[in-house]
Amino acid sequence: MKVLKKQNKTALVTGATSGIGLELAKLFAQDGYDLVIVSRKQDALDKTKEKLEKWGGNITTISKDLFMPESAFELYEEVTSKGITVTILVNAAGQGYYGEFINTDIRRELSIINLNVCSLVTLTKLFANDMVKNKDGKILNLSSVASKTPGPFQSVYHASKAFVQSFTEAIREEVKDKGIVVTALLPGMTNTDFFNKAGMQEAKSVKEGEMADPAEVAKDGYKALMAGDDKVVSGFKNKMRVVMSNILSDSMLAGNMYNRQKPESHTEADKSTKEKTEMTTMAHKKQGLNKIVNKKSQPVLKAIVHKKDELNKAMYRKAKPVLKSIMHKKDEVGKVMRKKAKPVLKGIVHKKEELSKTVHNKAKPAMKTVAQKKALLHKIMRKKHKPAMKTMAHRKSSPVLVKH
Ligand SMILES: NC(=O)c1ccc[n+]([C@@H]2O[C@H](COP(=O)([O-])OP(=O)(O)OC[C@H]3O[C@@H](n4cnc5c(N)ncnc54)[C@H](OP(=O)(O)O)[C@@H]3O)[C@@H](O)[C@H]2O)c1
């Protein structure tokens, strides 16, 4: 796949073997630029060179560790010694480092400052001088939306990007009348190896956040640089974030970032610590409240019990004579009842006896007749069935004959 138009111009891209830097390098290659690509690992550079060569430009690889302050100077020397004039400089190499500042490694943080700040400043100075002399040149610095907010858990990284942003805007103003364009590209979270290198996998924002496509981010940066813009924030959400960062106070932004960037384990720990604290506070409050209630209610309760006793006593006192008279009346009634009922009961018993006698007397002849008739019936039955009974008794005693 060859390019339509060769530029005969060279773009130098640091961090060109991966992520946004690689995508930018591709765009330059597609547009017919020759390239100097820079990163630490030669094998990665060789692979990238292979990818980029298909567009037909000259690709030079230079392996440099830009963590080292001297590397930027060496890089410049190597490029010029090869007779290459850099018309476009892209400072894409950069790294983050995740963690609570009190626990992180200061050596690594100083290296991050060397890479993100010192090397970028050095390369910008050295190549910008040549560009001014040639009255031609463009510089694209990889800033970040991180430059707009303080970044708890990435304090050094955010600060380094704030430096890049401020520095880029300042020198842009200085060189804008000298035919040089200086542009800042501000991506938000982009799907690259950045977060692995930074050890950020546990960050809430990385676990839950949406990531931009590095190819899209690179296109935004490329377009802005070619248009001569001062900066471009890549992506609508990030644009909104930057607008908000201009409105909110730094402490609010820092608090918000703290929540977005804290590790998930931190979130759980925070939650359980918060819950525990809330429960302890509630238990304490309940205990305190109980004590107050006990203290205040005890005399009231005592008074209630006392009043109840008094009332019972008064009731008992008032009810006693009433109860006594009731019992007395009950006894009297009982006596009267018994006296009045006695002759009535006697009369009833007498009448019951008379009635029994009358019934017995009247039923007696009828009963006799029934008994006589029953005895007669038995006699007749016995006489009629006697011969049949005899035959049956005889059959039962004689053996049975079986015919074969
Ligand atoms: N990804 C994001 O969410 C994001 C957001 C905003 C801004 N940015 C910025 O965009 C830039 C590119 O990052 P990326 O996301 O594309 O990361 P990346 O995929 O990790 O790419 C980083 C590139 O820089 C090179 N590099 C790293 N350390 C270096 C060193 N000490 N010396 C020389 N080269 C080095 C890497 O190659 P080697 O490791 O082989 O050296 C690689 O080519 C960075 O400046 C970053 O701060 C990224």
The ligand as an ORCA input file, in Angstrom:
! r2SCAN-3c Opt
* xyz 0 1
  N      -3.769      6.012     27.459
  C      -4.360      7.036     28.023
  O      -5.436      6.907     28.621
  C      -3.744      8.413     27.921
  C      -4.546      9.497     28.274
  C      -4.028     10.749     28.205
  C      -2.740     10.942     27.788
  N      -1.969      9.873     27.465
  C      -0.589     10.139     27.033
  O      -0.395      9.616     25.741
  C       0.970      9.261     25.590
  C       1.031      7.867     24.964
  O       0.548      6.929     25.891
  P      -0.177      5.600     25.438
  O      -1.440      5.599     26.117
  O      -0.137      5.455     23.987
  O       0.774      4.567     26.178
  P       1.504      3.263     25.694
  O       0.617      2.453     24.829
  O       2.066      2.668     26.899
  O       2.684      3.825     24.784
  C       3.809      4.456     25.341
  C       4.905      4.542     24.337
  O       5.968      5.241     24.957
  C       7.146      4.440     24.952
  N       7.907      4.654     26.175
  C       7.502      4.418     27.424
  N       8.493      4.690     28.275
  C       9.532      5.144     27.569
  C      10.839      5.559     27.912
  N      11.265      5.580     29.146
  N      11.666      5.945     26.925
  C      11.241      5.902     25.655
  N      10.027      5.503     25.270
  C       9.185      5.115     26.210
  C       6.613      3.020     24.859
  O       7.549      2.091     24.352
  P       8.529      1.225     25.291
  O       7.768      0.920     26.497
  O       8.914      0.072     24.464
  O       9.681      2.118     25.579
  C       5.441      3.207     23.923
  O       5.868      3.241     22.611
  C       1.600      9.392     26.948
  O       2.322     10.601     27.033
  C       0.446      9.449     27.891
  O       0.754     10.172     29.034
  C      -2.443      8.628     27.519
*
